[in-house]
């Protein structure tokens, strides 16, 4: 239970398609609020200073660093997390990540998938260099990135072919 | 039928198949359950006050902090002393080791920047951090030593009061007649290489959630850790609890790399605080804490000489190593192991008869170092391969030819080299030839020549690697260090026909539970999809070592094969009694029991239901049960050496000094491959770690103040997707002859060879440009510009 002097704000927003309202400490980040208050633990805190990308969520359609956005900034907005991220890109990426072993520990994966989905929305047939560039703000310590690039390329091909590879 | 993911032939067995990991379906859906994803009702959030100075006496006034709204308690060393005994690293492998006691919090004197000195427990992490800031600390700065040279200089300030010297341990190894060998040598090459500290940076930081059970006095500690049973033992010992009242749970672990296998003050403070306060306590390291208080690794200055005769044969090595330990030698394994691991990697792929080594390990006012992926091997490998290149260059010889002549042949093994490395089953020449073909060496060299003509600073570097994996019981057992090198699996037939298993090997993202499931499937005779292997909870998993030293396949694989074969024998005995057939005439395939004619007589589901629910129908005297346990202990070789060849093509930027890795090749031989997707992942991930180590990653300290300078991921640089090229892999498969499956370790050999290959590639480019050599890792752009003569 927080003490009475902790500054709080009321916020209301749409999270994964549902309207939610609650109170948040003014200093609480969006990813902390999603994790602690809503139990949406799919977004991870890897560095809390905006470098690693493990905390990526969608805010009003754009992929943002959940550790650099305060929860109060999501007031009135629409948030999507990995648990309910929608769109054909995410579905194709999930299948491709599994098939290509594009994850080991999986801690970076939710952020990586959201970031890659954003790329595929903007560029349905990226080159490997474009994939690497777009993912360069998401750190993976396990795979050496190559299987991730393979998976994104494979998901792009699957979407272009109208099916999901490996599904 | 080729496998689409790997292009390899698809085997009929589950073992060897490139099967995607079942658990990753949960992880891509956001369903991971890492340490911080679990909460306990009524938990308190902890934050630590850590020493801002590398060495200081201190007094604390916690009154204002304790009075802050939302702060429940502020604890210091004195508060936790009654809850948790101190520990000290002792090993018969390092007689005379100087390593003082450590407790959960520093008492009156901090010996490294980042050492926890007080703990605040509050309603939220943010309030706990407010509390830590509100502690009024009086710091009385003491002289500190951080660099290796300063630590061992005569008259250096002692890291701990009363020490005559900061030398914690040292030793000399000699074999053959090194003096004569160097006197007779036609060529002696020499170098001094220095290696800056690294740390592992698993993306999920360390953390602990402790729950103390009132009344009975039992402790449950959730950890992000590689070795739950190891920690259970230490918690029981330090907290003075019966071991069976301690439960350690490691759920999903977001990477380990050796960082999560030591006893840390902060994690034990969480357990002790929960006991003291009778409340659940949560602490999760933030990234700055992780960078400054996770173990560091690989701070060495190595000076080595190599003697070569007139025919170009290596005669011997003479090595001096200075290693930085930090403020203590890490508990329980001892930081000094890294120097031994370094030495075991010197000259290892090659034939040589004479060796001498001098090792000195220094205490410093820095965070302790410890065993990190590949331990000291990248250093010994870089030193060796640097000298090999230097010798070939001095002889005007192709470095591939120099290596081919000196590499040990398969028929010269088993053997032990002058530094005591036990070598067996290493097919170096096959790996070298495979690499040459994989790289298309003539075309590659022509391309490099053309690029250089056009003014590009291109360099090709090669490294031959031996990595000692899957340590057996003798390593720690003979040192009287309580680290389990054996592993156990309990396999169970479910009444629905599936097979479940609990393994003491642990899953830290390497995917071993998938590999083990494939082994169990073949051992029993069911589809891999019908098998599930769980690990990580000491209340469910049997005793064993967990995840370290690339041991999952080689040791865990044998344990689960043994358990599966035992379970199969039990099920056949029961089925034989029911079917009135001799068990040896029956078979289990695809989850069905077949008779001699190959006719399915019953399913495992039918058998399981009979055994569990309708035992009265079982023939009298038939006793086998639904579960079988197997404890695997390798009696033969102390370690299983694997081998490989690495090569890197790099380009230097003559204006910025930046090094770009253009192409990378690795050929590995880890014996029998259980699942190529997993092995390829280990190789590539390991190489990426080694590239980071060679070019980016460094834990830096200010030379004057001893202040840590690498406290964020903007300071400690990790390789990004744009820094690592695609890595071409080749495989040689020489199964280990001494086990049922023949697997050796695969997890660290990528990291072992990459720094050497990159160092050689950069120096090749510098040599071609008429520049000097770089001799420090990571290779800083300034060092490249200096070597090019473009900076003074």
HADDOCK unambig.tbl for C-alpha pairs under 7 A between the chains (distance, minus, plus):
assign (segid A and resid 1 and name CA) (segid B and resid 123 and name CA) 5.91 0.50 0.50
assign (segid A and resid 2 and name CA) (segid B and resid 70 and name CA) 6.17 0.50 0.50
assign (segid A and resid 2 and name CA) (segid B and resid 123 and name CA) 5.72 0.50 0.50
assign (segid A and resid 3 and name CA) (segid B and resid 69 and name CA) 5.58 0.50 0.50
assign (segid A and resid 3 and name CA) (segid B and resid 70 and name CA) 4.95 0.50 0.50
assign (segid A and resid 41 and name CA) (segid B and resid 37 and name CA) 5.77 0.50 0.50
assign (segid A and resid 42 and name CA) (segid B and resid 30 and name CA) 4.14 0.50 0.50
assign (segid A and resid 42 and name CA) (segid B and resid 31 and name CA) 6.12 0.50 0.50
assign (segid A and resid 42 and name CA) (segid B and resid 32 and name CA) 6.68 0.50 0.50
assign (segid A and resid 46 and name CA) (segid B and resid 203 and name CA) 5.55 0.50 0.50
assign (segid A and resid 46 and name CA) (segid B and resid 204 and name CA) 5.89 0.50 0.50
assign (segid A and resid 47 and name CA) (segid B and resid 286 and name CA) 6.69 0.50 0.50
assign (segid A and resid 47 and name CA) (segid B and resid 287 and name CA) 4.94 0.50 0.50
assign (segid A and resid 51 and name CA) (segid B and resid 713 and name CA) 6.42 0.50 0.50
assign (segid A and resid 82 and name CA) (segid B and resid 29 and name CA) 6.56 0.50 0.50
assign (segid A and resid 82 and name CA) (segid B and resid 30 and name CA) 5.50 0.50 0.50
assign (segid A and resid 83 and name CA) (segid B and resid 29 and name CA) 5.86 0.50 0.50
assign (segid A and resid 83 and name CA) (segid B and resid 30 and name CA) 5.15 0.50 0.50
assign (segid A and resid 94 and name CA) (segid B and resid 28 and name CA) 5.69 0.50 0.50
assign (segid A and resid 98 and name CA) (segid B and resid 20 and name CA) 6.07 0.50 0.50
assign (segid A and resid 98 and name CA) (segid B and resid 24 and name CA) 5.97 0.50 0.50
assign (segid A and resid 98 and name CA) (segid B and resid 25 and name CA) 6.36 0.50 0.50
assign (segid A and resid 99 and name CA) (segid B and resid 20 and name CA) 5.54 0.50 0.50
assign (segid A and resid 100 and name CA) (segid B and resid 5 and name CA) 6.50 0.50 0.50
assign (segid A and resid 101 and name CA) (segid B and resid 20 and name CA) 6.30 0.50 0.50
assign (segid A and resid 101 and name CA) (segid B and resid 677 and name CA) 6.60 0.50 0.50
assign (segid A and resid 104 and name CA) (segid B and resid 509 and name CA) 4.50 0.50 0.50
assign (segid A and resid 104 and name CA) (segid B and resid 510 and name CA) 5.66 0.50 0.50
assign (segid A and resid 104 and name CA) (segid B and resid 511 and name CA) 6.62 0.50 0.50
assign (segid A and resid 105 and name CA) (segid B and resid 253 and name CA) 6.59 0.50 0.50
assign (segid A and resid 105 and name CA) (segid B and resid 254 and name CA) 4.80 0.50 0.50
assign (segid A and resid 105 and name CA) (segid B and resid 255 and name CA) 5.44 0.50 0.50
assign (segid A and resid 105 and name CA) (segid B and resid 508 and name CA) 6.28 0.50 0.50
assign (segid A and resid 105 and name CA) (segid B and resid 509 and name CA) 3.60 0.50 0.50
assign (segid A and resid 105 and name CA) (segid B and resid 510 and name CA) 6.84 0.50 0.50
assign (segid A and resid 106 and name CA) (segid B and resid 27 and name CA) 5.78 0.50 0.50
assign (segid A and resid 106 and name CA) (segid B and resid 254 and name CA) 6.64 0.50 0.50
assign (segid A and resid 107 and name CA) (segid B and resid 203 and name CA) 6.54 0.50 0.50
assign (segid A and resid 107 and name CA) (segid B and resid 204 and name CA) 6.45 0.50 0.50
assign (segid A and resid 107 and name CA) (segid B and resid 254 and name CA) 5.38 0.50 0.50
assign (segid A and resid 109 and name CA) (segid B and resid 28 and name CA) 6.34 0.50 0.50
assign (segid A and resid 110 and name CA) (segid B and resid 28 and name CA) 6.34 0.50 0.50
assign (segid A and resid 110 and name CA) (segid B and resid 30 and name CA) 6.11 0.50 0.50
assign (segid A and resid 132 and name CA) (segid B and resid 721 and name CA) 5.10 0.50 0.50
assign (segid A and resid 132 and name CA) (segid B and resid 722 and name CA) 5.33 0.50 0.50
assign (segid A and resid 133 and name CA) (segid B and resid 722 and name CA) 6.12 0.50 0.50
assign (segid A and resid 135 and name CA) (segid B and resid 721 and name CA) 6.36 0.50 0.50
assign (segid A and resid 136 and name CA) (segid B and resid 720 and name CA) 5.38 0.50 0.50
assign (segid A and resid 136 and name CA) (segid B and resid 721 and name CA) 5.06 0.50 0.50
assign (segid A and resid 136 and name CA) (segid B and resid 722 and name CA) 6.04 0.50 0.50
assign (segid A and resid 139 and name CA) (segid B and resid 720 and name CA) 6.02 0.50 0.50
assign (segid A and resid 141 and name CA) (segid B and resid 202 and name CA) 6.50 0.50 0.50
assign (segid A and resid 141 and name CA) (segid B and resid 203 and name CA) 6.55 0.50 0.50
assign (segid A and resid 142 and name CA) (segid B and resid 685 and name CA) 5.08 0.50 0.50
assign (segid A and resid 143 and name CA) (segid B and resid 681 and name CA) 5.78 0.50 0.50
assign (segid A and resid 143 and name CA) (segid B and resid 684 and name CA) 6.28 0.50 0.50
assign (segid A and resid 143 and name CA) (segid B and resid 685 and name CA) 4.29 0.50 0.50
assign (segid A and resid 144 and name CA) (segid B and resid 684 and name CA) 5.43 0.50 0.50
assign (segid A and resid 144 and name CA) (segid B and resid 685 and name CA) 4.31 0.50 0.50
assign (segid A and resid 144 and name CA) (segid B and resid 688 and name CA) 4.89 0.50 0.50
assign (segid A and resid 144 and name CA) (segid B and resid 724 and name CA) 6.73 0.50 0.50
assign (segid A and resid 145 and name CA) (segid B and resid 721 and name CA) 5.66 0.50 0.50
assign (segid A and resid 146 and name CA) (segid B and resid 726 and name CA) 5.68 0.50 0.50
